[in-house]
Amino acid sequence: QLQPVESGGGLVQAGGSLRLSCVASSSIFSRKTLGWYRQAPGKQRELVALIYDTGITIYGDSVKGRFTVSRDNAKNTVYLQMNSLKPEDTGVYYCYDRETTYWGQGTQVTVSS
């Protein structure tokens, strides 16, 4: 299974929290760079967060201080903890495996005002 599999999306009120999970292929998982991206209707896909094999993280400007990306190499899983959610965070969230260049199928996040 090379395609990452996301889960954890849903509907939440503004100010609430969600945690997304992404299970990626186990091959050299600990060496992978993994990313979370999102796409809102009518907009381009944008970077939300990136985590390197070293644990170094990068965040998109709009989510800094609210979202946290982490990984559990023993579970081949990367997480995205999203706090203080805003309506503008609404979109389909995708997991990207930079090593295999596969995208997940996406999970919908909807934040109501």
VMD Tcl script that draws the C-alpha trace (Angstrom):
set ca {
  {0.00 0.00 0.00}
  {1.86 3.04 -1.28}
  {-0.96 5.55 -1.04}
  {-1.15 7.27 2.34}
  {-4.47 6.93 4.14}
  {-5.88 9.90 6.07}
  {-8.54 9.89 8.75}
  {-9.97 12.18 11.40}
  {-11.73 14.86 9.42}
  {-15.20 16.10 10.24}
  {-17.39 19.04 11.16}
  {-16.38 21.27 14.04}
  {-17.36 24.69 15.33}
  {-14.99 27.62 15.14}
  {-12.57 27.52 18.05}
  {-12.68 23.75 18.22}
  {-10.04 21.12 17.58}
  {-9.50 18.10 15.37}
  {-6.67 15.64 14.98}
  {-5.92 14.14 11.61}
  {-3.95 10.95 11.14}
  {-2.12 9.62 8.11}
  {-0.74 6.11 7.78}
  {1.97 5.89 5.14}
  {3.84 2.95 3.65}
  {6.14 1.29 6.10}
  {9.16 1.17 3.83}
  {11.82 3.36 5.46}
  {9.05 5.32 7.19}
  {11.47 6.81 9.69}
  {13.41 8.41 6.83}
  {10.38 9.93 5.15}
  {9.48 13.57 4.81}
  {5.72 13.84 5.09}
  {3.45 16.75 4.49}
  {-0.08 17.92 5.12}
  {-1.70 20.06 2.43}
  {-5.20 21.42 2.06}
  {-7.41 22.62 -0.72}
  {-10.42 24.84 -0.30}
  {-13.10 25.08 -3.02}
  {-11.88 27.26 -5.89}
  {-8.40 27.59 -4.42}
  {-5.04 26.00 -5.05}
  {-3.68 23.29 -2.83}
  {-1.45 24.81 -0.15}
  {1.09 23.57 2.34}
  {-0.17 23.24 5.89}
  {2.76 21.49 7.57}
  {5.82 19.45 6.77}
  {7.81 17.13 9.01}
  {11.26 15.84 8.12}
  {12.86 12.62 9.25}
  {14.87 14.67 11.75}
  {11.69 15.95 13.34}
  {12.15 19.44 11.97}
  {8.79 20.99 11.10}
  {7.62 23.72 8.77}
  {4.20 25.38 8.84}
  {2.18 27.51 6.52}
  {1.84 31.08 7.76}
  {-1.91 30.81 8.28}
  {-1.65 27.90 10.72}
  {1.46 28.79 12.74}
  {0.78 28.67 16.45}
  {-2.47 26.73 16.00}
  {-1.51 23.49 14.25}
  {1.10 20.94 15.27}
  {2.49 18.15 13.10}
  {4.05 15.10 14.71}
  {4.99 11.55 13.82}
  {5.09 8.12 15.38}
  {7.59 6.03 13.43}
  {6.59 2.85 15.26}
  {3.06 3.24 13.87}
  {4.03 4.59 10.43}
  {1.75 7.51 11.22}
  {1.92 11.27 10.98}
  {-0.55 13.47 12.85}
  {-1.89 16.97 12.47}
  {-3.32 18.48 15.65}
  {-5.49 21.44 14.73}
  {-6.55 23.85 17.46}
  {-8.42 27.16 17.43}
  {-9.97 26.22 14.12}
  {-11.39 28.96 11.91}
  {-13.95 28.79 9.09}
  {-11.12 29.55 6.64}
  {-9.47 26.26 7.65}
  {-12.27 24.46 5.82}
  {-11.10 22.23 2.99}
  {-9.91 18.81 2.00}
  {-6.74 17.87 3.82}
  {-4.24 15.64 2.04}
  {-1.25 13.71 3.26}
  {1.77 13.63 0.97}
  {4.61 11.14 1.08}
  {7.59 12.87 -0.48}
  {9.55 9.64 -0.86}
  {6.93 7.78 -2.89}
  {5.33 10.98 -4.27}
  {1.92 9.52 -3.47}
  {-0.98 11.61 -2.20}
  {-3.67 10.32 0.10}
  {-7.31 10.43 -0.91}
  {-7.99 13.38 1.38}
  {-10.22 13.97 4.38}
  {-12.79 16.76 4.63}
  {-12.54 19.32 7.40}
  {-15.42 21.75 7.80}
  {-15.35 24.53 10.35}
  {-18.65 26.27 11.01}
  {-18.88 29.84 12.26}
}
mol new
graphics top color blue
foreach p $ca { graphics top sphere $p radius 0.5 }
foreach p [lrange $ca 0 end-1] q [lrange $ca 1 end] { graphics top cylinder $p $q radius 0.2 }
display resetview
